[in-house]
Amino acid sequence: MTDAKAYRLDDQIGYVLRRVTQRHLAIFAAAIPEVTTTQFAVLARLAEIGPQSQNHLGRETAMDAATIKGVVDRLAKLGYVTTNSDPADRRRLTVSLTDAGEQLFANRVPTALSVSAQTVSPLTEDEARLLKDLLARLT
């Protein structure tokens, strides 16, 4: 039983990361109700690198094939992205921002930056930078 007594949930990195993620998601949802964090990530990546195959976009946003398909489908229903068959390979879908998607992203960038700042607000600037650097090393 020694091992069981040594395990304290509040000391486990996965649990702590999940709690921080839940806090961030709540802040994001209150500030940017139009889309989810994963949908916003797709808009951000498309704004950054332009139209992409759905498969590549999934890799660029750290989403598996099923997840990126669902996110793209929902964004298309909202009118923020369009999908078109690649003329060179009809099996491949190319995802692009619509004007509405570009506008939503551009208008919400200041809010999204504020959400990130609010998420790390209990930390000093140096601590927040260090946290981001350390988390990046774990990816």
FIMAR-820826 format. One record per residue: chain; x, y, z of N, C-alpha, C in turn. Coordinates in pm, whole numbers, plus 50000, padded with zeros to 5 digits. Last residue first. Layout:
N
A / X / Y / Z / X / Y / Z / X / Y / Z
...
This chain:
139
A / 50609 / 51890 / 47425 / 50529 / 51853 / 47307 / 50609 / 51774 / 47207
A / 50772 / 51976 / 47625 / 50701 / 51850 / 47648 / 50621 / 51805 / 47527
A / 50864 / 52222 / 47550 / 50962 / 52111 / 47553 / 50894 / 51977 / 47571
A / 50639 / 52375 / 47596 / 50679 / 52350 / 47457 / 50779 / 52235 / 47450
A / 50649 / 52394 / 47874 / 50543 / 52313 / 47812 / 50578 / 52281 / 47667
A / 50871 / 52567 / 47897 / 50876 / 52431 / 47953 / 50770 / 52342 / 47891
A / 50771 / 52799 / 47772 / 50892 / 52733 / 47722 / 50901 / 52589 / 47773
A / 50553 / 52858 / 47939 / 50532 / 52830 / 47796 / 50651 / 52757 / 47737
A / 50691 / 52905 / 48180 / 50591 / 52798 / 48170 / 50570 / 52759 / 48024
A / 50846 / 53129 / 48107 / 50912 / 53004 / 48145 / 50814 / 52887 / 48133
A / 50639 / 53315 / 48066 / 50730 / 53281 / 47956 / 50800 / 53149 / 47984
A / 50534 / 53323 / 48325 / 50449 / 53282 / 48213 / 50535 / 53240 / 48094
A / 50754 / 53421 / 48469 / 50701 / 53288 / 48500 / 50615 / 53236 / 48383
A / 50777 / 53677 / 48355 / 50888 / 53581 / 48345 / 50840 / 53438 / 48372
A / 50530 / 53789 / 48431 / 50565 / 53773 / 48288 / 50675 / 53671 / 48269
A / 50388 / 53590 / 48699 / 50460 / 53707 / 48649 / 50488 / 53684 / 48500
A / 50055 / 53442 / 48714 / 50202 / 53435 / 48704 / 50260 / 53571 / 48667
A / 49783 / 53467 / 48694 / 49840 / 53450 / 48829 / 49994 / 53449 / 48831
A / 49747 / 53488 / 48408 / 49750 / 53608 / 48492 / 49798 / 53586 / 48636
A / 49722 / 53301 / 48213 / 49847 / 53300 / 48290 / 49857 / 53418 / 48388
A / 49467 / 53365 / 48117 / 49498 / 53228 / 48158 / 49621 / 53223 / 48246
A / 49491 / 53628 / 48035 / 49410 / 53597 / 48154 / 49441 / 53457 / 48207
A / 49646 / 53593 / 47804 / 49700 / 53670 / 47917 / 49623 / 53640 / 48046
A / 49465 / 53451 / 47647 / 49594 / 53390 / 47684 / 49654 / 53461 / 47805
A / 49266 / 53647 / 47628 / 49235 / 53517 / 47689 / 49365 / 53450 / 47733
A / 49406 / 53843 / 47483 / 49362 / 53872 / 47620 / 49329 / 53743 / 47695
A / 49426 / 53712 / 47242 / 49548 / 53747 / 47313 / 49518 / 53777 / 47460
A / 49155 / 53704 / 47178 / 49228 / 53578 / 47199 / 49358 / 53604 / 47274
A / 49105 / 53976 / 47142 / 49036 / 53904 / 47249 / 49111 / 53775 / 47281
A / 49263 / 54031 / 46915 / 49290 / 54099 / 47042 / 49225 / 54028 / 47161
A / 49135 / 53843 / 46729 / 49275 / 53829 / 46771 / 49303 / 53904 / 46901
A / 48879 / 53892 / 46636 / 48892 / 53825 / 46766 / 49037 / 53807 / 46812
A / 48899 / 54006 / 46385 / 48831 / 54081 / 46491 / 48855 / 54021 / 46630
A / 49030 / 53801 / 46244 / 49094 / 53932 / 46261 / 49032 / 54011 / 46376
A / 48829 / 53598 / 46259 / 48962 / 53579 / 46316 / 49028 / 53713 / 46344
A / 48613 / 53721 / 46126 / 48600 / 53676 / 46264 / 48737 / 53663 / 46329
A / 48734 / 53764 / 45872 / 48688 / 53876 / 45953 / 48675 / 53838 / 46100
A / 48782 / 53504 / 45784 / 48893 / 53599 / 45795 / 48855 / 53714 / 45888
A / 48517 / 53411 / 45784 / 48618 / 53349 / 45870 / 48737 / 53439 / 45891
A / 48402 / 53575 / 45588 / 48349 / 53578 / 45725 / 48449 / 53519 / 45824
A / 48549 / 53493 / 45366 / 48561 / 53632 / 45412 / 48512 / 53645 / 45556
A / 48678 / 53168 / 45457 / 48586 / 53255 / 45384 / 48613 / 53398 / 45430
A / 48977 / 52979 / 45433 / 48895 / 53073 / 45507 / 48799 / 53144 / 45412
A / 48981 / 52643 / 45306 / 49016 / 52785 / 45295 / 48926 / 52867 / 45386
A / 49101 / 52322 / 45241 / 49023 / 52406 / 45332 / 49074 / 52549 / 45322
A / 49072 / 52070 / 45007 / 49148 / 52189 / 45045 / 49054 / 52278 / 45127
A / 49071 / 51721 / 45012 / 48995 / 51844 / 45030 / 49089 / 51956 / 45070
A / 49139 / 51456 / 44793 / 49194 / 51553 / 44888 / 49106 / 51678 / 44891
A / 49038 / 51311 / 44591 / 49016 / 51258 / 44726 / 49058 / 51360 / 44831
A / 49124 / 51431 / 44358 / 48985 / 51454 / 44398 / 48954 / 51401 / 44538
A / 49400 / 51582 / 44290 / 49364 / 51461 / 44363 / 49226 / 51481 / 44423
A / 49413 / 51812 / 44141 / 49514 / 51709 / 44116 / 49479 / 51576 / 44183
A / 49208 / 51970 / 44245 / 49200 / 51925 / 44106 / 49299 / 51813 / 44073
A / 49067 / 51901 / 44553 / 49194 / 51934 / 44488 / 49187 / 51883 / 44345
A / 48750 / 52026 / 44637 / 48833 / 51913 / 44594 / 48957 / 51965 / 44525
A / 48710 / 52253 / 44908 / 48703 / 52224 / 44765 / 48791 / 52105 / 44735
A / 48542 / 52419 / 45167 / 48625 / 52307 / 45125 / 48603 / 52284 / 44976
A / 48556 / 52715 / 45367 / 48501 / 52638 / 45255 / 48597 / 52524 / 45227
A / 48469 / 52863 / 45684 / 48563 / 52799 / 45591 / 48485 / 52737 / 45476
A / 48254 / 52989 / 45804 / 48388 / 53044 / 45827 / 48496 / 52981 / 45739
A / 47993 / 52897 / 45813 / 48030 / 52989 / 45706 / 48169 / 53049 / 45720
A / 47909 / 52701 / 45978 / 47904 / 52836 / 46032 / 47940 / 52942 / 45927
A / 47971 / 52484 / 45820 / 47830 / 52512 / 45848 / 47811 / 52654 / 45902
A / 48251 / 52501 / 45840 / 48187 / 52522 / 45710 / 48038 / 52555 / 45729
A / 48286 / 52436 / 46107 / 48325 / 52570 / 46061 / 48262 / 52602 / 45926
A / 48200 / 52169 / 46098 / 48126 / 52267 / 46178 / 48160 / 52410 / 46136
A / 48396 / 52058 / 45925 / 48254 / 52051 / 45891 / 48173 / 52155 / 45968
A / 48628 / 52105 / 46078 / 48611 / 52171 / 45948 / 48464 / 52170 / 45906
A / 48572 / 51935 / 46296 / 48593 / 52078 / 46317 / 48571 / 52155 / 46187
A / 48555 / 51683 / 46169 / 48441 / 51738 / 46242 / 48452 / 51888 / 46263
A / 48818 / 51665 / 46065 / 48702 / 51659 / 45976 / 48580 / 51721 / 46043
A / 48972 / 51670 / 46294 / 48982 / 51783 / 46202 / 48864 / 51783 / 46106
A / 48891 / 51420 / 46409 / 48867 / 51547 / 46478 / 48870 / 51664 / 46381
A / 48979 / 51230 / 46223 / 48837 / 51239 / 46257 / 48804 / 51374 / 46321
A / 49261 / 51278 / 46219 / 49179 / 51291 / 46098 / 49030 / 51308 / 46130
A / 49368 / 51473 / 46508 / 49364 / 51353 / 46425 / 49263 / 51372 / 46312
A / 49549 / 51777 / 46543 / 49421 / 51706 / 46550 / 49428 / 51583 / 46461
A / 49744 / 51984 / 46538 / 49755 / 51872 / 46633 / 49621 / 51802 / 46655
A / 49743 / 52157 / 46333 / 49669 / 52197 / 46451 / 49664 / 52087 / 46558
A / 49884 / 52035 / 46131 / 49926 / 52169 / 46172 / 49857 / 52217 / 46299
A / 49736 / 51802 / 46090 / 49871 / 51792 / 46147 / 49917 / 51927 / 46202
A / 49506 / 51923 / 45980 / 49498 / 51844 / 46102 / 49633 / 51831 / 46170
A / 49615 / 52029 / 45748 / 49561 / 52120 / 45849 / 49547 / 52048 / 45983
A / 49666 / 51795 / 45608 / 49778 / 51878 / 45653 / 49734 / 51973 / 45763
A / 49397 / 51712 / 45565 / 49492 / 51626 / 45632 / 49609 / 51707 / 45690
A / 49292 / 51921 / 45415 / 49234 / 51892 / 45546 / 49330 / 51808 / 45629
A / 49536 / 52133 / 45269 / 49457 / 52011 / 45263 / 49407 / 51985 / 45405
A / 49489 / 52488 / 45302 / 49564 / 52364 / 45327 / 49474 / 52246 / 45300
A / 49533 / 52839 / 45257 / 49458 / 52716 / 45232 / 49548 / 52593 / 45243
A / 49756 / 52995 / 45508 / 49673 / 52989 / 45388 / 49604 / 52855 / 45370
A / 49895 / 53034 / 45741 / 49963 / 52965 / 45631 / 49881 / 52950 / 45504
A / 49733 / 53205 / 45910 / 49880 / 53209 / 45913 / 49943 / 53150 / 45786
A / 49473 / 53138 / 45865 / 49512 / 53278 / 45849 / 49664 / 53291 / 45839
A / 49488 / 52868 / 45935 / 49457 / 52904 / 45796 / 49495 / 53050 / 45769
A / 49541 / 52896 / 46208 / 49641 / 52832 / 46122 / 49615 / 52866 / 45976
A / 49305 / 53026 / 46296 / 49437 / 53088 / 46314 / 49540 / 53030 / 46219
A / 49109 / 52837 / 46236 / 49104 / 52970 / 46174 / 49241 / 53038 / 46181
A / 49200 / 52632 / 46407 / 49195 / 52611 / 46262 / 49192 / 52744 / 46189
A / 49166 / 52756 / 46655 / 49300 / 52713 / 46614 / 49306 / 52690 / 46463
A / 48892 / 52783 / 46663 / 48973 / 52904 / 46651 / 49115 / 52870 / 46607
A / 48823 / 52515 / 46697 / 48781 / 52585 / 46576 / 48864 / 52710 / 46555
A / 48932 / 52476 / 46950 / 48985 / 52399 / 46837 / 48945 / 52464 / 46705
A / 48778 / 52654 / 47103 / 48923 / 52674 / 47094 / 48981 / 52597 / 46976
A / 48477 / 52735 / 46917 / 48551 / 52667 / 47023 / 48700 / 52696 / 47006
A / 48302 / 53047 / 46845 / 48371 / 52924 / 46808 / 48439 / 52863 / 46930
A / 48162 / 53257 / 46967 / 48128 / 53215 / 46830 / 48185 / 53080 / 46792
A / 48248 / 53347 / 47213 / 48143 / 53246 / 47210 / 48112 / 53191 / 47070
A / 48498 / 53444 / 47363 / 48481 / 53419 / 47219 / 48375 / 53310 / 47203
A / 48476 / 53467 / 47643 / 48525 / 53580 / 47564 / 48497 / 53567 / 47415
A / 48381 / 53226 / 47738 / 48314 / 53349 / 47780 / 48353 / 53466 / 47690
A / 48564 / 53049 / 47624 / 48421 / 53040 / 47589 / 48346 / 53166 / 47627
A / 48806 / 53128 / 47755 / 48790 / 53141 / 47610 / 48642 / 53143 / 47571
A / 48753 / 53058 / 48020 / 48785 / 53197 / 47987 / 48760 / 53221 / 47838
A / 48715 / 52782 / 47986 / 48608 / 52865 / 48041 / 48630 / 53012 / 48008
A / 48967 / 52703 / 47890 / 48848 / 52684 / 47807 / 48731 / 52770 / 47855
A / 49129 / 52762 / 48115 / 49149 / 52833 / 47989 / 49025 / 52823 / 47900
A / 49025 / 52574 / 48297 / 49021 / 52718 / 48328 / 49033 / 52799 / 48200
A / 49089 / 52336 / 48164 / 48949 / 52368 / 48193 / 48933 / 52517 / 48223
A / 49369 / 52357 / 48168 / 49297 / 52357 / 48041 / 49151 / 52393 / 48062
A / 49415 / 52331 / 48441 / 49452 / 52456 / 48374 / 49378 / 52467 / 48242
A / 49323 / 52068 / 48472 / 49259 / 52177 / 48547 / 49290 / 52312 / 48483
A / 49504 / 51931 / 48308 / 49361 / 51928 / 48277 / 49288 / 52041 / 48348
A / 49744 / 51978 / 48445 / 49726 / 52031 / 48309 / 49578 / 52034 / 48270
A / 49689 / 51835 / 48681 / 49711 / 51980 / 48688 / 49690 / 52043 / 48549
A / 49671 / 51576 / 48575 / 49558 / 51634 / 48646 / 49570 / 51787 / 48650
A / 49929 / 51543 / 48471 / 49812 / 51533 / 48384 / 49690 / 51597 / 48446
A / 50093 / 51565 / 48702 / 50100 / 51665 / 48595 / 49977 / 51661 / 48504
A / 49988 / 51526 / 49033 / 50006 / 51461 / 48903 / 49994 / 51564 / 48790
A / 49923 / 51624 / 49279 / 50064 / 51631 / 49240 / 50090 / 51576 / 49100
A / 49659 / 51566 / 49326 / 49696 / 51706 / 49304 / 49841 / 51725 / 49262
A / 49672 / 51287 / 49383 / 49617 / 51337 / 49257 / 49662 / 51479 / 49227
A / 49938 / 51113 / 49498 / 49847 / 51221 / 49536 / 49800 / 51288 / 49408
A / 50078 / 50822 / 49590 / 50012 / 50886 / 49477 / 49912 / 50987 / 49528
A / 50157 / 50702 / 49820 / 50250 / 50798 / 49761 / 50186 / 50876 / 49645
A / 49966 / 50516 / 49871 / 49971 / 50634 / 49959 / 50062 / 50742 / 49902
A / 50032 / 50329 / 49678 / 49902 / 50396 / 49672 / 49901 / 50521 / 49758
A / 50282 / 50242 / 49773 / 50272 / 50311 / 49644 / 50141 / 50388 / 49633
A / 50212 / 50114 / 50014 / 50296 / 50233 / 50017 / 50283 / 50312 / 49888
A / 50080 / 49880 / 50000 / 50000 / 50000 / 50000 / 50084 / 50126 / 50000
